[in-house]
Every structure is written in structure tokens, then in C-alpha cells.
Amino acid sequence: MDLLELSKQWLVDLADQEQLWVLHAFGIVLGTLVLAWVVAFILKRLEKKADKNNAMWLMMLFEAGRPPIKVLIWLIGISWASYLTHQGTDIELMGVVKVVRQVGTVLLLVWFLVRFIRLGEKAFLHPRKGDPGDPTTVGAVSKLLRATVVVTAVLVIMQSLGYSISGVLAFGGVGGIAMGFAAKDMLANFFGGLTIYMDRPFAVGDWVRSPDQNIEGVVENIGWRQTRIRTFDRRPLYVPNATFTQISVENPSRMENRRIFETVGVRYDDVTRLKSIVDEVRQMLIDDDRMETENQTLIVNFTTFGASSLDFFIYTFTKTVNWVEFHQIKEEVMLRVSDIIGKHGAEIAFPTSTLHVPNPVSLAKADAEQERSIDSEAEEAQSSRIEDRKQEASGGDDASDKDNKDEEDDGTDEQSGKGNKAYKGRPSSGASKTRNRSAHDPKAGPDMSENSGEGGEGEE
């Protein structure tokens, strides 16, 4: 019974004119919820229909506006409910609600415009039909539009909050000098980015390198402050935009052709075949459809008498600029050049040296005579030792004869050594008479070695 009486009392109080604002506020919140859901549903259906009909701009408009419109409906509904609360109570809310509504409306408009710009950028870069837009240009325009929207929104919000825009602009003019000195590096990078966007020395996706610094890779992004380059070892390289205003930049991606420049050497023995080899290599390049021989220079000529080869060089350009395809073509060209050289019975030269020996027969003969002299001396020494042992064993020889024999042998060996040193050879003979003659008559040494047949050794 108590609950029923409380319910009746609440309905009676609600029927009072002063308490109707509660019912109105509740109805407004409920209506806002329903309206936001209905509007979102309608926009979703319109987006799908535009997508089905390939109406890209309408589809982007509905997709970009759907979330901000839902939030805007809620903002308006809550503002209205707050107004009714202010009318039914003594709470002062209208001043705060008015500022929140103005700032919220500006922020929702910025949200819608930023979403629309991003969707437009995506549509230009990845169109369903036709060629995609230039990533550098599209990115630059997109960033510029977003920056414009944000700056304008900030000024409007400051005006809504009670700040004077003219005072802000005056502060920017006076304080701009100090800020410029404090942020000169950031400003230098900013204007460096503008220079890249205007001059366009490279674009996103280009392969760039700098002869001045160790910068080489593929451009992935061009920002307002820095440019991101992916090096060939897959490392990201972040380069401040101001750097590009001070260095030279090479853009191999904009090459029209790639060059083959090689030097090939053949042997000096193939000098009579060189002309036909060069002519056939030149004709081979002319007949190859992958070579740009009409608009670019083609040179295949004998050029140098090298240290160990006859060198001719190949100077031509391919039609492709693709790095991988270029090396495949170059490989085939070099192999075909090798086949042409082999077909003419020639060979590719490699570094060689030729040693010219004066009068080689005489040198070989002197070496042989020296070897025979050494062998003869060894035999004589061995014979002498054997004879000494026999004499010691028999005991029939006196000491004087042995000394005379030793002196005779020593003299013979000494003269033989001098003969070897002077004539690089010794007469091959087993008789002591011949040895004594060679020692006393130097001219007889070579004659005896050449003519003597004693001792079993003859002329080589």
C-alpha cells in the first residue's frame, strides 16, 4: 500500500506545472537517442547505396559525416535538456552549456572535415578505376588542408572562449621573431618540406641517393619535419627536410635507360680474329630488342693494347630500368660475348708473363757439365779412400810414398776446383794425367771435357 500511494503522489506532483520539466527532459533524452539511431541507420544505408552506384564522393560524404552527426544530435539534445533543467531549478547552467555547445560544434565540424580529407586522400591513392594519383602531391595537399582546418578551428574556439583574435594575431606578429629564433631548426625543416613539395626532386616510392652523404634507399614518407627513407638493408632512415636543401640528391628511379659498360680482353695470339669478333658483338647488340640502340649511344671498338691482352669495350644502354631485369640482360649479353669469342677460335685473356732466356742451350750444357764434374770428384774421393785403406791393411807401402800421393791428390783436387769455378765444368776423365793437364792448361779444360771419352762419360 505504501508503494502504491507513493506512485500516486509522484504522478500528482509530476502533473504539477512546476515539475513538468523533468518529464520534458526525459522525453528529450529519449527522443535524442531514437533520433541518433535513426539518422545513423539512414546514413549507413545511403553510404551502401552510394558505394553500390560508384558515387565515390557521396559515399565519402556519408561515411565521414555519420559519427559527427550522431554526436551532434546528442550535443543538441543534451543542451536542450540542460535548458529545461535551468528553467525548472535554480541551477545556473546556460552559460557553461552555451560555451560547450559552440566549442563542441566547431570540434565536430573539424572532425568531419578531417575524416573527409583522409577519405579523399585514400580515394586518390587507391582508386577503383583509373591510375592512382601521385603520392607526394596527394599527401602534400591533404596535409595542407588539414593544417588549414585545424588552425581555423583553433582561432574560432579562442574567439568563442572570449579571447580576441586580433590580439592573438598581434602577439603572433611581435612574438614571431622570438619564436623564429627559438625554433629555427623546426622552421628550416618545415620550409625544406615545402621545397620538396614544390620542386619535387623525388616522390614517395622513388629510389634516391646522395653523393654528398651516406643516404640511399626508397622514400616511404615525406613529412613536414622529416622524410623517412627505407634503406636496402630494410632499416628506416629519418632525414630532416632541411638536409635536402644543402646536399645533392640523385634519383635513379627517373632513369630512362641503364648502361652496360664493360671491357673485354683477348689474347695477343688472336689479333687476326679481333676485328671479326668486335663486328659480330656490335651486330649482336643491334639485333637485340632489349637494347636501346636507336636513341642512345652504342660503341663496340678495340681500344687498348693491354699488358697481357687486346682490350675492346662495350658501351650500350638497355630499355629497361628495372634493377633485377637489367642484371639478367647484362648476364645474357656477357655470356653471348664469350660464345662469340670462342666461336672464332679465340680466348679471353688473363694476366700472363713471358720469360725470355738468352742462349738457353749453352746454359743447359754448362749445367750438365757441372753435374758430371761433381759426380767425378765424388768417385775420385771414394777411390782414394779405398786405396788408403788397402795400403794400411797391407803395410807394404812406406810413409813417404803415401805423403807424396796425398799431396798429389790434394793438388789435383785444388786445381779441379779452380777449373770448376772458372769454367762451370770439369773435364770428365779418370786418368791423373788428364787432370794435371787441365790444371796447368786452363784452355784444355773445356776441350778435354768435350772430346774425352775416358771414364765412361761422353758428350751430352
C-alpha positions in Angstrom: 0.0 0.0 0.0 2.8 2.4 0.7 4.3 1.8 -2.7 1.0 2.5 -4.5 0.5 5.6 -2.5 4.0 6.8 -3.3 3.4 6.2 -7.0 0.1 8.2 -6.9 1.8 11.0 -5.1 4.6 11.1 -7.7 2.1 11.3 -10.5 0.2 14.1 -8.8 3.5 16.0 -8.2 4.5 15.4 -11.8 1.3 16.8 -13.1 2.1 20.0 -11.3 3.2 22.7 -13.7 6.5 23.2 -11.9 7.6 19.6 -12.2 6.8 19.1 -15.9 10.5 19.9 -16.8 11.6 16.5 -15.5 9.2 14.8 -17.9 10.2 17.1 -20.7 14.0 16.5 -20.1 13.5 12.7 -20.0 11.5 12.9 -23.2 14.2 14.9 -24.9 16.9 12.5 -24.0 14.8 9.5 -25.2 14.0 11.4 -28.4 17.7 12.2 -28.9 18.6 8.5 -28.5 16.0 7.4 -31.1 16.8 10.2 -33.5 20.6 9.5 -33.3 19.9 5.8 -34.1 17.6 6.6 -36.9 19.9 9.1 -38.5 22.9 6.7 -38.2 20.8 3.9 -39.8 19.7 6.2 -42.7 23.3 7.4 -43.3 24.5 3.8 -43.3 22.0 2.8 -45.9 22.8 5.9 -48.1 26.5 5.1 -47.8 26.0 1.5 -49.1 23.8 2.7 -51.9 26.4 5.3 -53.0 29.1 2.6 -52.8 27.0 0.3 -55.0 26.4 3.0 -57.6 30.2 4.0 -57.5 29.3 7.5 -56.3 32.6 7.9 -54.5 32.1 11.5 -53.3 28.7 10.8 -51.8 29.9 7.6 -50.2 32.9 9.6 -48.6 30.5 12.3 -47.5 28.1 9.9 -45.8 31.0 7.9 -44.2 32.7 11.0 -42.9 29.6 12.6 -41.6 27.9 9.6 -39.8 29.9 9.7 -36.5 30.0 13.5 -36.1 26.3 13.8 -36.9 25.4 11.3 -34.2 27.5 13.2 -31.7 26.0 16.5 -32.8 22.4 15.2 -32.2 23.4 14.2 -28.7 25.0 17.5 -28.1 21.9 19.4 -29.2 19.6 17.1 -27.2 21.7 17.5 -24.0 21.8 21.2 -24.5 18.0 21.4 -24.7 17.6 19.1 -21.7 20.0 21.4 -19.8 17.9 24.4 -20.7 14.8 22.8 -19.3 16.8 21.9 -16.2 17.8 25.5 -15.9 14.1 26.6 -16.2 12.9 24.2 -13.6 15.6 24.6 -11.0 17.8 27.4 -9.7 21.0 25.8 -11.1 22.8 28.1 -13.4 23.9 26.0 -16.4 23.1 28.1 -19.5 26.4 29.9 -19.5 28.5 26.8 -19.5 26.2 24.9 -21.8 26.3 27.6 -24.4 30.1 27.6 -24.5 30.3 23.8 -24.6 27.7 23.8 -27.4 29.7 26.3 -29.5 33.1 24.6 -28.9 31.6 21.2 -29.5 30.0 22.2 -32.7 33.4 23.6 -34.0 35.2 20.4 -33.0 32.6 18.2 -34.6 32.9 20.2 -37.8 36.7 19.8 -37.7 36.3 16.1 -37.1 34.0 15.8 -40.2 36.4 17.7 -42.4 39.5 15.8 -41.3 37.7 12.5 -41.9 36.5 13.7 -45.3 40.0 14.8 -46.3 41.6 11.5 -45.2 39.0 9.5 -47.2 39.6 11.7 -50.2 43.4 11.1 -49.9 42.8 7.3 -49.7 40.5 7.5 -52.8 43.1 9.3 -54.8 45.9 7.0 -53.9 43.8 3.8 -54.3 41.1 4.5 -56.9 38.8 1.8 -58.1 39.2 2.9 -61.7 42.0 4.8 -63.4 45.5 5.5 -62.4 46.4 6.4 -58.8 47.4 10.0 -58.0 51.0 11.0 -57.2 51.6 10.1 -53.5 53.7 13.2 -52.9 51.2 15.7 -54.3 48.2 14.0 -52.7 50.0 13.8 -49.4 51.0 17.5 -49.5 47.5 18.7 -50.4 46.0 16.6 -47.7 48.4 17.8 -45.0 47.9 21.4 -46.1 44.1 21.2 -46.0 44.1 19.5 -42.6 46.5 22.2 -41.2 44.2 24.9 -42.6 41.2 23.3 -40.9 42.9 22.9 -37.6 44.3 26.5 -37.5 41.0 28.0 -38.4 39.2 25.9 -35.8 41.7 27.0 -33.1 41.0 30.7 -33.9 37.3 30.2 -33.8 37.4 28.3 -30.5 39.6 31.0 -29.0 37.1 33.6 -30.1 34.3 31.6 -28.6 36.1 31.4 -25.3 36.4 35.2 -25.2 39.9 35.7 -26.5 40.5 38.5 -29.0 41.7 37.1 -32.4 43.3 40.5 -33.3 45.3 40.3 -30.0 46.4 36.8 -30.9 47.5 37.8 -34.4 49.3 40.8 -32.9 51.1 38.6 -30.5 52.0 36.3 -33.4 53.5 39.2 -35.3 55.5 40.5 -32.3 56.5 37.2 -30.8 57.0 35.6 -34.2 60.6 36.9 -34.3 61.5 35.4 -31.0 59.7 32.1 -31.8 61.5 32.0 -35.2 64.9 32.2 -33.5 63.9 29.6 -30.9 62.5 27.2 -33.5 64.8 28.0 -36.4 65.6 24.3 -37.0 62.0 23.3 -37.0 61.1 26.1 -39.4 64.1 25.1 -41.6 62.7 21.6 -41.8 59.2 23.0 -42.5 60.4 25.1 -45.4 62.6 22.3 -46.5 59.4 20.1 -46.8 57.7 22.9 -48.7 60.7 23.0 -51.1 60.4 19.2 -51.6 56.7 19.5 -52.3 57.2 22.4 -54.8 60.4 21.3 -56.6 59.6 17.6 -56.3 63.2 16.3 -56.7 61.8 12.9 -55.6 58.4 11.4 -54.7 57.2 8.7 -52.4 58.4 5.3 -53.7 61.4 6.7 -55.5 64.9 5.3 -55.0 67.2 8.2 -54.0 70.8 8.5 -53.1 73.1 11.4 -52.1 76.7 11.6 -53.4 77.5 14.0 -50.5 76.3 11.9 -47.6 75.6 8.2 -46.9 71.9 8.4 -47.8 70.4 5.8 -50.1 67.1 3.9 -50.2 63.4 4.1 -51.1 61.3 7.1 -49.9 58.4 6.0 -47.8 57.0 9.2 -46.4 57.6 13.0 -46.8 56.5 14.8 -43.7 56.6 18.5 -42.7 59.7 17.9 -40.5 61.5 14.9 -41.8 61.5 12.3 -44.6 61.5 8.6 -44.0 63.7 6.5 -46.2 63.9 2.7 -46.2 67.5 1.6 -46.8 68.3 -1.5 -48.8 69.1 -3.4 -45.6 65.5 -2.6 -44.6 66.4 -0.1 -41.9 64.3 3.2 -41.6 66.4 6.3 -42.1 64.9 9.6 -40.9 66.4 12.6 -42.7 65.4 16.2 -41.7 63.9 18.1 -44.6 66.4 20.9 -44.2 69.2 18.5 -45.2 67.8 18.2 -48.7 68.3 22.0 -49.3 72.0 21.6 -48.7 73.0 18.4 -50.4 72.9 16.9 -53.9 70.3 14.3 -54.4 70.4 11.7 -57.2 67.1 10.0 -58.2 67.9 6.7 -60.1 64.2 5.9 -60.3 63.8 8.5 -63.0 66.4 7.0 -65.3 65.3 6.4 -68.8 67.8 3.6 -69.5 70.5 1.6 -67.8 74.1 1.4 -69.1 76.3 -1.6 -69.8 79.9 -0.6 -69.8 82.4 -3.5 -69.8 86.0 -4.1 -71.1 86.8 -7.5 -72.6 90.4 -8.6 -73.4 91.5 -11.4 -75.8 95.0 -12.9 -76.3 97.7 -11.3 -78.4 97.7 -14.6 -80.4 94.2 -13.8 -81.6 94.9 -10.4 -83.1 93.9 -11.5 -86.5 90.4 -12.5 -85.2 89.8 -9.4 -83.2 88.1 -7.4 -86.0 85.6 -10.1 -86.8 84.8 -10.6 -83.0 84.2 -6.9 -82.5 81.9 -6.6 -85.5 79.8 -9.6 -84.5 79.4 -8.4 -80.9 78.3 -5.0 -82.3 75.8 -6.6 -84.6 74.5 -8.8 -81.8 73.7 -5.8 -79.7 71.9 -4.1 -82.6 69.7 -7.1 -83.2 68.8 -7.4 -79.5 65.3 -5.8 -79.0 66.1 -5.2 -75.3 68.9 -2.7 -76.2 68.2 1.0 -76.9 70.5 1.4 -79.9 68.5 4.0 -81.9 68.3 6.9 -79.4 71.3 6.1 -77.3 75.0 5.6 -77.9 76.3 2.2 -79.0 80.1 1.6 -79.1 81.9 -1.6 -79.5 85.5 -1.0 -80.5 89.1 -2.2 -80.0 90.6 0.4 -77.7 93.8 -0.7 -75.9 97.0 -2.8 -76.2 96.9 -4.0 -72.7 99.7 -5.5 -70.6 98.6 -9.1 -71.4 95.6 -8.7 -73.7 94.0 -6.8 -76.6 91.1 -4.9 -75.0 87.8 -3.9 -76.6 85.0 -2.2 -74.7 81.2 -2.4 -74.9 79.1 0.7 -74.3 75.4 0.4 -74.7 72.0 1.0 -72.9 69.1 -1.2 -72.1 65.5 -0.2 -72.5 64.5 -1.4 -69.0 65.4 0.5 -65.9 64.3 -2.3 -63.5 67.4 -3.3 -61.4 66.8 -7.1 -61.5 65.8 -7.3 -65.1 68.8 -5.1 -66.1 71.2 -7.6 -64.5 69.6 -10.5 -66.2 70.0 -8.8 -69.6 73.6 -7.9 -68.8 74.4 -11.5 -67.8 73.0 -12.8 -71.1 74.9 -10.2 -73.1 78.2 -11.1 -71.4 77.7 -14.9 -72.0 76.9 -14.3 -75.6 80.1 -12.2 -76.0 82.0 -15.1 -74.5 80.4 -17.5 -77.0 81.3 -15.2 -79.9 84.9 -15.1 -78.8 85.0 -18.9 -78.6 83.3 -19.4 -81.9 86.1 -17.5 -83.7 88.7 -19.8 -82.1 89.9 -17.1 -79.7 90.2 -17.0 -75.9 89.6 -14.4 -73.3 92.9 -13.3 -71.9 94.1 -13.4 -68.4 97.2 -11.8 -66.9 100.3 -13.7 -68.1 104.1 -13.1 -68.2 106.7 -14.4 -70.7 110.3 -15.0 -69.7 113.0 -14.7 -72.4 116.2 -16.6 -71.5 119.3 -15.7 -73.7 121.2 -18.7 -75.2 119.3 -21.4 -73.3 121.2 -24.3 -74.9 124.6 -23.2 -73.7 123.3 -22.7 -70.2 121.8 -26.2 -70.1 125.0 -27.7 -71.4 127.1 -25.9 -68.8 124.8 -27.1 -66.0 125.1 -30.7 -67.3 128.9 -30.5 -67.3 129.0 -29.1 -63.8 126.9 -32.0 -62.6 129.2 -34.5 -64.2 132.3 -32.8 -62.6 130.7 -33.1 -59.2 130.0 -36.8 -59.7 133.6 -37.4 -60.9 135.1 -35.7 -57.9 132.9 -37.8 -55.6 134.1 -41.0 -57.4 137.8 -40.0 -57.2 137.5 -39.2 -53.4 135.9 -42.6 -52.8 138.6 -44.4 -54.8 141.3 -42.6 -52.8 139.8 -43.6 -49.5 139.6 -47.2 -50.6 143.2 -47.2 -51.8 144.4 -45.8 -48.4 142.6 -48.5 -46.6 144.3 -51.1 -48.7 147.7 -49.7 -48.0 147.1 -49.5 -44.3 146.0 -53.1 -44.3 149.0 -54.4 -46.3 151.6 -52.4 -44.5 153.9 -52.6 -47.6 153.9 -49.0 -48.5 156.2 -46.5 -46.8 155.1 -43.2 -45.3 156.9 -41.1 -47.9 155.1 -42.6 -50.8 151.8 -42.1 -49.0 152.6 -38.5 -48.3 153.6 -37.9 -51.9 150.4 -39.5 -53.1 148.3 -37.4 -50.7 150.0 -34.2 -51.8 149.4 -35.1 -55.5 145.7 -35.8 -54.8 145.3 -32.5 -52.9 146.9 -30.6 -55.7 144.7 -32.3 -58.2 141.6 -31.6 -56.2 142.5 -27.9 -55.8 143.2 -27.5 -59.5 140.0 -29.3 -60.3 138.0 -26.9 -58.0 139.5 -23.9 -59.7 138.7 -25.3 -63.0 135.1 -25.8 -62.0 134.8 -22.3 -60.6 136.3 -20.7 -63.8 134.5 -22.7 -66.4 131.5 -24.1 -64.5 132.6 -27.6 -65.5 135.4 -30.1 -65.2 136.8 -32.5 -67.8 135.4 -35.9 -67.2 138.3 -38.3 -67.1 139.6 -41.0 -64.8 143.3 -40.6 -65.5 145.6 -38.4 -63.3 147.5 -37.3 -66.4 144.4 -35.7 -67.8 143.6 -33.9 -64.5 147.1 -32.5 -64.3 146.9 -31.2 -67.8 143.6 -29.5 -67.1 145.1 -27.8 -64.0 148.2 -26.4 -65.8 146.4 -25.5 -69.1 143.1 -23.8 -68.5 142.2 -23.8 -72.2 142.4 -27.6 -72.3 139.6 -28.0 -69.7 136.5 -27.5 -71.9 138.3 -29.2 -74.9 139.1 -32.2 -72.8 135.5 -32.4 -71.4 134.0 -32.2 -74.8 136.4 -34.7 -76.6 137.4 -37.1 -73.9 135.6 -40.4 -73.8 137.6 -41.8 -70.8 135.9 -42.8 -67.6 132.7 -43.9 -69.5 131.3 -40.3 -69.9 130.8 -38.7 -73.2 129.2 -35.5 -74.7 125.6 -34.9 -73.7 
